[in-house]
Amino acid sequence: MTQNLFGDSYMTTIVLTGGGTAGHVTPHLALLPTLRSKGYSIHYVGTAKGIEKALAEKEHLPFHAINAGKLRRYMDMRNITDIVRIMHGFFQSFFILLFLRPKIVFSKGGFVSCPVVWASWLLRVPVVIHESDMTPGLANRLSLPFAKKICYSFSETLAHLKKEKAVYTGLPVRRELLGGDRSTGRNLCGFTDGKPVLLVMGGSLGAQVINAKLREALPLILPQFNVIHICGRGNLSDAADGYKQFEYITEELPHVFAAADLFAGRSGATTLFELFALKVPALFIPLTTGASRGDQLLNAESFQKQGFCSILRQEEMTPESLSAAITKTFAERNAMVDAMKDTRIPDGVDAVCGVIEEVVTG
């Protein structure tokens, strides 16, 4: 077989790209064991300062850094300078791909992915894109015309895609999350009583508003629940009985999920599909539309319509309303679990890897 400059087989090299947030990287990590078992040589293209670099290096993936910019929907002088960065990233991507000669590029979105996708199209390297959210973000919308196939997570997303390219795959979930032990998780947190466990997370960087309101509400919540709070780096606060804080969790996360009877936190797509896979009922507190493009609210509303969760809007959140919403959601948990058990969503790892294999061999 033809070899690229790194000694990898031309027929089996795959380039992964995407970054900016954990949601653009974590699904890649879910795919790695299956891709490796199929003999792929895997390379990652991202930014030198993005979260993707640390995660790729942790997985011992060859990492190739490019420049990247962000296109904003509003007038900003940074749009001009960022266009230069995007052009630079495009030329960097072109030469990286020329040297690697991958058989396929798999993109998870984020603005770093656009130059890689465009360079792939120019070099006639097929691209598979995965969209996590219910509606495609701007970076993926700019990349969709250059893709061979587009995988999507929510059934409603098909309305925004070309049907001949679209494949409903769900979202790849890390298989190791399914192997947690409930007792280990409770012991890790020092919970020895029989109270149910509430797991609160605010995304990969924590959420200051959720952190603050939860801590104000603890006197109302702790009589009913033990609380595990993943609050983000540098956000630890005073301890309390039945209240266990972590800045960030990696290896212990499967056990923490297994210990949870109820989840409360942000509604990024990765979180939603992980909770669905684990059949954990949830109270979602989406990012406001003023702080995002509204994808978290749309994601949560999709799951709410299917009976998997409830929603508390951040602008309506007080210590009292948060406590009341947690209590109400917990009372409805059995119906939510039954709804998740009765609903079939594709296994994201198998489905996405199937699409990759189809494009590679087709």
N, C-alpha and C positions, 0 to 999 in steps of 0.2 A: 504493500500500500504506500501511497505517497505520504511523505513526512513533512510536517511544518518545521519552522526553525526551532521550535521547542522540543522536537523529537516525538510529538504526539501524532497519532494516526489521523490523516485527513478524513477518513470515513467515519470517525467516531468523536471528533472534537465538537463540543457544544460551548457556545459563549452565553453566559447569563448576564443580564444587565437590569438595572433598576436601582433606585435608591432615594435617599432623602428622609424617609421614615422607615420604621420597622415593618410597617405594612407592605412596603415595596420590596422587602428583603426576606422576611420570615417564610413566605411560601416557597421561595427558592430552597431554603434549608429543608423544608418538608420533602422536596423532590430529590435531594442529594442521594439518599441511600438507594433509591430505585435506579436513578441515572447511573450511579457507580456500579450497581449490580449488572447493568446492561452493557458495561464496558466503555462508557463515554469518558473521554478526557475532558475535564470541566475547567473552564476559565471564567473569570468574572471581570467585567468592565464597569467601573464606577468612578466616583470622585475620591480624591485623596483624603478629604476631610469628612466624608459622609459616613453614616452609620454602617453602610454596606462594607466598608473597608475592614473594620474590626470584625464583623461577623464572618466575612469571607476568610480572613486570616485565621480566625478561630477554627474554621473547617479545613484549613490547610489548602485552600484554593489559590492557584496562581492569580494574582490581582493586577490589573492594568488600569492605572489612573488616567483619567482624561479631564479636561476643563469642561465646565458646564455653566449655563446661565439659566435664568428663569424668565419666561415671558408672562407679563402681568396683564390682566384684563383692563387696567386703568393706565392713564398717562403717568409716566415716571421716567426720569432721565436714566435710571438704571436699565431700562429696556434697551437703550442704545448700547451701553457698555456690555450688557449681557448678550446682545446679538454677536458681538465680537467673540465673546467666550464660547458661544454655541458654535460659531464657525471654526474656532480653534479646536473645539472638541470633535467636530465632524472630521477634520483632517487627521487628528490623532486616531480616531476610531477607524478611519479608512486604512491607515498603515498598520494598526494593530490587527485588524481582520485580514489584511493582505498577508501578513506574516503567519498568523495562526491558521488561516484557511479552514475555518470551521465548516461543518456540514449544515449547521443550523444556529440561529440566534433565538434565545428565549427571553422576552422582555416582560418585566413586571411594572413598568411605568416609572413615573418620576421624570423630571426634566433631563437627568443624565442619560436616560434611555433614548431620547430623540436622535442625537447625533449618531448613536450606534445603529439604530434602525435605519436611518437614511443612508449611512455608509454601506450597510448590508445590502440594501436594495440596489445601490450602484454597483456593488460587486456580485450581484445575483446570488447572494446567500439568502435562503428562505428564512423568514421571520415568523415566529409564533408569539403573539401577544396575549397576556392574561389580564383581564380587567376584574379587580376585586369588588369594586363598589357597584351600586345599582345603576348609576349613570357614569359613562366614561369621563375621566378627568381630562384637562386640556392637553397634557403631555401625550396621553394615549390617543386622543382625537387627532393630534398632529401626526401620529404614527400609523393609525389604522389603514390609510390607503396603501401603505407599503408592506402590509402583512399578508402572509399566505393564509394563516388561520388566526382567529380571534377566539380565545376561550373566555367564558364569562361565568360568574358565580351566582347571580340572581336571575331567575327565569324572566323577570321583567326587563332585563337589560337587552334582550333580543330586539326590542322595538327601536333601539338606538344603533343597531349594527346591520351590516349587509348580511342577509340570511345565508348566502352561499359561502361566506367565510366563517360564520359563527358556529361555535360548538359549546353546548351547555356542559360544563365540567364541574361546577362547584368550585370550591377553593381548596387548594392543597393544605392539609393539616398535618403537623408533625406527628408521626405515629407514636413517638415516645410519650406524648401527652396522655395517651390512652392507657399507659401502664402504671399510673400512680396508685398509691396505697392510702386509703383513708386514715387508718390508724397512724401510719407514719406521718402524715400531714398534721394530724391533731397533736401528736407528740412533739413534732417540730415546733409547734406554737405553744406548747405547754398547756393545752386544754385538757382538763381531766374530768370535767362535768359532762352532763348529757345535753347541754344546750346546742341548738343548731349553729352552723358556722356561716357567717356572711363574709364573702370575699369582695373587697373593694379595690378597684384598680382604675387609674386615670390615664392609661396609655403608657407608651414606652418611656415618656419623660415625666410622668405624673401629671396631675391636673390640680392647680392651686385652688380653684374654686371648690372642687369636690373635696379636696383635703380639708379645707377650712370648715365647710359645712358639716362634713362627717364628724369632725372633732367636736364641733359645737353640739352635735346631735347625740354624742356618745351616752350622755346620761339617760336619754330616752331609749337608746338601742341596746345597751349592754345588759339590762335586766332580761332581755329576751334572747339575745344572740351573743356568741363569741364572734369577734371581728378580726379578720386578717386584712391588713391594709398595706398594699404595695403603693408607696407614696412618691417614688421617684428620688433620685440621688439628691442628697442635701436637704431633704424635706422631713426628716424625723422630728417627732415632737415628744411630749411627756408620755410616759408609759402609764398603763392602767390595767387592772385585773380584767382578763378576758379580751384584751386588746393587744394584738401582736402586730408590730410594724416591720416592714422590710423596705429598704430603698429600692432594691431590684432583686429578682430571683431568676436563676437559670436552672441549675441541675435539680433543685427541689420543686420546681414548678408543677410537674405532674402530680406530686403528692399533695401540694396545696390545692390544686384543682379538685383532686379526689376527695379532699376534706370538705369542700364547699357544698353547702345546701342551697345557697342562693348567691348570685353575683350582682354587684351594682357598680356601674362605671360607664366609660365611654363606649361608643358603638362603632368602632372601626371594624371593617369587614373581617379581618383576621380573627378578632375577638369573637364576633358573632358565630363564625363557623367552627371555631374551637369549642365554644360552649354548646353548639348544636351537636357536635360529635360526641361530647361528654354528657349530653342531656342534662345540662345545668340550667335551671330557669333563671331569668335575669330581669333586673330593673335597669334600663339604659338611660343614661343622661347624656344625650348627644351634644357635641360642640354646637354652639349657636351659629346661625347663618352669617352673623357678623364676623365670626372668627374663622369661617371656612366657607366652602362653596355649597354647604348643605348636604354633603354626601352621608354624613353620619346620621342625620335625621331621616333621610330616605331609607338607609339601610335598616334602621330600627323600625320604621313604620312597616317595611316589608315583613319583618319577622313578627311584628305585633299583629298584623292582619292574619298571619298563619297561626296565631295563638301561642307563640313561643316565649313572649316577654311582655313587659309593660314599659311605659316611657314616662319619665319625669323631665320636663323641659328645664334647662338650667336657669332660665329667667324666672321660673316659678319655684325654685328650690330655696327653702329655708330649713333650718334644723327640724322644725315641726313637720313640714311637708315631706322632707326626706324620710324621717322616721315613719310617718304614716304610709308613704308609698312602699317602703320596705316591708312593713307589716302586711299590707294588702297583697303585695306580690307573693310573699311567702304563703299566705292563705290560699293563693291560686296556683301554687307550684305543681300540684299533682296534675291538674288539667294541662299545664304547659308541658310537663314531661310527656304526658300521653300524646299531645299534639306532635311533639318532636318524634316520638317513636312511630307515629302513624304516617309520617311524611318522609318520602324518599328524596334525598339529594345525592347526586353522584359522589363517589369517592374521588376527591379532587386529585390525589396523587396518581391513582391508576388512570383516571380520565385524561389528565394533562399529559402524562407520560405516553399514553396511547396516541394522542394527537402528535406529539413530538416524533414518535416512531413512525407514524403514518407519513408525515412530511419528509422525514429522512429517507425512508425507503421508497416513497412514491415519486 
